Amino acid sequence: MTDPVETGPSSHSRITQLLIDLGGGDAQALNHLYPLVLDELKRIASNHLRKERPGHTLNTTALVHESYLKLVDGSTATCGNRSQFFAIASRAMRQLLIDHARQRNAQKRGGDYRQVTLDPNLVATPSRAVDLIALDQAMERLGKIDARLEKVVERRVFGGMKVQEIADSLDVSRRTVERDWERARAYLYRDLAPGGGTGADEADEEGTSATP
């Protein structure tokens, strides 16, 4: 008989302890960790897949499974808390989906993945669509200017994490995340605009003043 999965604060503490054990070299900790994080991993995976074309080869279960295998390879060794763990898991899912989109797109540009609609929650602009690879490339350019800004976008847009969760995962204040979000979405608006993609160095220069 399978033990019931814990929920609530006690589960959070258990996850944190297992991550500490894992960082200390306890390989078995991953087996105990999986049932505690499965529901949240499924939520994150579903959030990622909403940005993909209908009928995507990877479903929620497959995306969770493949991303967890990447975590087993050692990506979780530096996790200090559950927020960091889920952030790393979300990044693994993003990388898997981008790799998948590039493989499917090898024969015909734009033929196999859904365009992402950029709404006011992402950038300060009327809704418009960009493809997932273009968004990923813009985020990579942003990361070269400020790695934390890329992480904030990734965790909020792809991972669906709340501001406080992002702050916890990055070990910064809530206000810092809010400022980073404003800077990042202003940058993405410029970068993804027609003729954009060359002004990555403006991310730091304009700061929050770039947001209307």
N, C-alpha and C positions, 0 to 999 in steps of 0.2 A: 504494500500500500504506500502511495506517495505522500510525503508529508505536505500539509497545507502550506501554500505560499504566504509568507508574511506580508503585511501591508502596513503603512503608517510609519511613524517615527522609529519604531523598533526595527523595521525593515531597513530604513535608511542607515541606521547605526550598523546593522549586520552587513550591509553592502560595503560601507566604509571599512569595516574590520577585514572583510574578505579581500578588499583591494590592498590593504596594508599587508595582509598575509601573502598575497600574490607578489607584491613588490619585494617581499622578503624571500621569495623563491619557492613558495608553496604552490606547486603546480595543480594540486587538487582543489585549490580555492576556486578555480574557474568552473569546475563542475558544480560546486555549491552556489556559485554566483548566478549561473544561467537562469534558474527558475525565478530568482528574485528580480531580475532585470528584464525578463522576457516581455512582459506587457508594455513596458516603456519603450523597449526596442521596436516592438510592433507599431506603436504609435508614431515613432520617429520614421520608421520605414514607410508607413502609410502617407505621412506628410511628404516625404521625398517622391513617392510614386504618383501623388496627385499632380506633380509637375511633368509627368511623362505621358506619352501617347497611350490611348486605350489599347488593351491587349498586349501590354509590355511583356516580354519573355520572362522577366523577373517579377514574381508576385511578392507580397509582403513576407511570406514565410521564407522564400528563397533568398530575399535580400537580407533578412535577419540572419539566416544561416551563414551566408557567404561572408557577411561583415563580421560575424562572431568568430569565424575561422581566422580572419585577419587579426582579430584581437588576441586570439590564442597564440599567434606567432610572436607576441611580446609587446604589442602596442600599449597594453595596459600597465606595464611595469612602472610608469611614471605617474599613474593616476593617484591623486591625493584624496579625492572624494568622489561621490557619485556623480556630481555635475560634470566633473572632468571626464569621467568614464563615458557618460552619454554623449559628451561633445566629441570625444575620439571616435565613438561608434558612429555618430552622424557623419563625421568626416570620411570614415571608411565607406559608408553607404554612398556618399556623394562621389567618391573616387570610382567605386564600382559602376555606378550609373553613367558617369561621364565616359569611362572606358568602353562600356557597352554601347553608348550612343555613337562613339567614334568608330567602333567596329561596324555597326549597322549602317553608318553613314558613309562608309568607304566608297560605295559604288555611286551613290547619288546624294549630293548635298541637300540636306533639309528633308529627306524623304521618310525618315523613320523615327522622328521624335517630335513630341509636341512642343510648340512654342510656349514660353513662359510669359504670362501677362504681368507686366510690371504695374502694380497698382499703387495707390498712395502709401500703403504700408511698407513698400520697398523704396520707392523714389518719389520725390516731390514733383510729379508730372501727371498729366492725364494718362489713363491706361494705354499701354501699347505693348506689343508682343516682341520678344526676342527669343532666339532659340537657346536651348539649355547650354550648348557648347559656348556660344557667344557670352552668356552670363558667366560661365565658369572661367573663361579667358579674361574677362573684365575683373573678376575677383582675384585671379592670379596676379594681374597687373597691380591691383590695389594692394595685394599682400607684399609686393616688392617695395612699396612705399611705406606701408605700415602693416605688419603682420597681424596685429591685434584687430585692426579694422576688418580684415578679411574674416577673421575668426568670429567676430560679432555678427557679420552678415550671414555667414554659414550657419551659425547656431540659431539665429533668429528665423531666417528665411527657409532653410532646409530642415533644420532640426526642430523648429517650432518651439524653441526654448523661451521661457519668460526672462524678463530683464534681470531679475534677481538670480535666476539659475545661471545666466551667462556671467554675471558678476562673480558668482561663487566659483565657476569653472575657470575663470581667468584671474581670480584672486585680486579683484579690483572693486571699487565702489560702484553702487548702482548708478550714481550720477556720471561716473566715467563711462559706463556702458551707454548711457543715454546720449552723451556727447559724441561718443564714437559712432553710434548709429546715425546721428544726424550728418556727420562728416562723410560716413561711408555711403549713405544713400545719395547724397549730393554728388559725390564722385561718380557713382554708377550712372546717375542721370546724365552727366557730361560724357562719360566714356561710351555709353551705349547709344547716345544720340547719333543721328546720321553724320558721318564724318568724324566721329569721336574715336577714342582708342589710342590717342597719342598724348593726352594731357595728364598722365598719371602723376606727374610731379606736382600737380595743382592740389592734391588732396590735403597736404599739410598747410599750403600757403593760404587757402581760402577758409578752411575750418568750417565752423558752423554757420558763418555768414553766407555761405553758398546756398543755404536752404531758404527758400522763400518763406 
